[in-house]
Amino acid sequence: MGPVGRAAKAAASLLLARAEFAAVELTQSGADALRWFLWALVAMAMLALTLVTATLAIAVVLWDRFGWVPLALLALSYAAATAYLAFRLDRALRASRPLMAQTLAELSKDREALFGREP
């Protein structure tokens, strides 16, 4: 086996190792995303139950004195909280690192090691 064959074998081994690394990273990202989604879903369900109960209690207590005004104020406060949370979520998603960032960085290093820097 000549030097070209050894280089091809080394390159194939390197690509296989990087593919395995990418598969592990994707599996971990998927598991993390599912866990976060389930926790968020449970938290949202509990929050919805809490808000319904609190709104009902406030409406019952204040209905005779103020009528529909407390309900309108609660609706406005819920809308403001929703807008704030949506803004925070959007900002967090934009700031998150790209999927498979480590794998792409390692592949870039491999390319530079094998072929040199591109202009």
C-alpha positions as CSV (number, residue, x, y, z in Angstrom):
1,M,0.0,0.0,0.0
2,G,1.5,3.3,-1.1
3,P,1.4,6.7,0.5
4,V,-1.8,7.6,-1.5
5,G,-3.6,4.5,-0.2
6,R,-2.5,5.2,3.4
7,A,-3.6,8.9,3.0
8,A,-7.0,7.7,1.6
9,K,-7.4,5.3,4.5
10,A,-6.5,7.9,7.0
11,A,-9.0,10.4,5.4
12,A,-11.7,7.8,5.4
13,S,-11.1,7.0,9.1
14,L,-11.1,10.7,9.9
15,L,-14.4,11.2,8.1
16,L,-15.9,8.2,9.9
17,A,-14.8,9.5,13.3
18,R,-16.3,12.9,12.4
19,A,-19.6,11.3,11.3
20,E,-19.8,9.4,14.6
21,F,-19.1,12.6,16.5
22,A,-21.9,14.4,14.6
23,A,-24.3,11.5,15.3
24,V,-23.6,11.7,19.0
25,E,-24.0,15.5,19.0
26,L,-27.3,15.2,17.1
27,T,-28.6,12.6,19.5
28,Q,-27.7,14.6,22.5
29,S,-29.3,17.8,21.0
30,G,-32.5,15.9,20.3
31,A,-32.7,14.4,23.8
32,D,-32.1,17.9,25.3
33,A,-34.7,19.5,23.1
34,L,-37.3,16.9,24.0
35,R,-36.6,17.2,27.7
36,W,-36.9,21.0,27.6
37,F,-40.1,20.8,25.6
38,L,-41.7,18.4,28.1
39,W,-40.7,20.6,31.1
40,A,-42.0,23.7,29.3
41,L,-45.3,21.9,28.5
42,V,-45.9,20.9,32.1
43,A,-44.9,24.4,33.3
44,M,-47.3,26.0,30.9
45,A,-50.1,23.7,31.9
46,M,-49.6,24.5,35.6
47,L,-49.3,28.2,34.9
48,A,-52.6,28.1,32.9
49,L,-54.4,26.5,35.8
50,T,-52.9,29.0,38.2
51,L,-54.0,32.0,36.1
52,V,-57.5,30.6,35.6
53,T,-57.9,30.1,39.3
54,A,-56.4,33.5,40.2
55,T,-58.5,35.3,37.6
56,L,-61.7,33.6,38.9
57,A,-60.9,34.5,42.5
58,I,-60.2,38.2,41.6
59,A,-63.3,38.4,39.5
60,V,-65.5,37.0,42.2
61,V,-64.1,39.2,44.9
62,L,-64.1,42.5,42.9
63,W,-67.2,42.0,40.7
64,D,-69.7,43.7,42.9
65,R,-67.6,46.8,43.4
66,F,-65.9,47.3,40.0
67,G,-67.7,45.1,37.5
68,W,-65.7,44.1,34.4
69,V,-62.7,46.5,35.0
70,P,-60.6,44.0,37.0
71,L,-61.0,41.5,34.2
72,A,-59.9,44.0,31.6
73,L,-56.8,44.9,33.7
74,L,-56.0,41.2,34.2
75,A,-56.3,40.6,30.4
76,L,-54.0,43.6,29.7
77,S,-51.4,42.3,32.2
78,Y,-51.6,38.8,30.7
79,A,-51.1,40.3,27.3
80,A,-48.1,42.3,28.4
81,A,-46.5,39.3,30.1
82,T,-47.0,37.2,27.0
83,A,-45.4,39.8,24.8
84,Y,-42.4,40.0,27.2
85,L,-42.0,36.2,27.2
86,A,-42.3,36.0,23.4
87,F,-39.6,38.7,23.1
88,R,-37.3,36.9,25.5
89,L,-37.8,33.6,23.7
90,D,-37.0,35.2,20.3
91,R,-33.9,36.8,21.7
92,A,-32.7,33.5,23.3
93,L,-33.4,31.5,20.0
94,R,-31.4,34.1,18.0
95,A,-28.5,33.9,20.5
96,S,-28.3,30.1,20.6
97,R,-25.4,28.4,18.9
98,P,-26.0,26.7,15.6
99,L,-26.8,23.0,15.4
100,M,-23.6,20.9,15.2
101,A,-21.3,23.8,15.7
102,Q,-18.6,21.6,17.3
103,T,-18.7,19.1,14.4
104,L,-18.5,21.8,11.8
105,A,-15.5,23.4,13.6
106,E,-13.8,20.0,13.7
107,L,-14.5,19.4,10.0
108,S,-13.1,22.8,9.2
109,K,-9.9,22.0,11.1
110,D,-9.6,18.7,9.2
111,R,-10.0,20.5,5.9
112,E,-7.3,23.0,6.8
113,A,-5.0,20.2,7.9
114,L,-5.5,18.2,4.8
115,F,-5.6,20.9,2.1
116,G,-4.2,24.0,3.7
117,R,-5.9,27.3,4.2
118,E,-8.4,28.5,1.6
119,P,-7.9,32.1,0.3
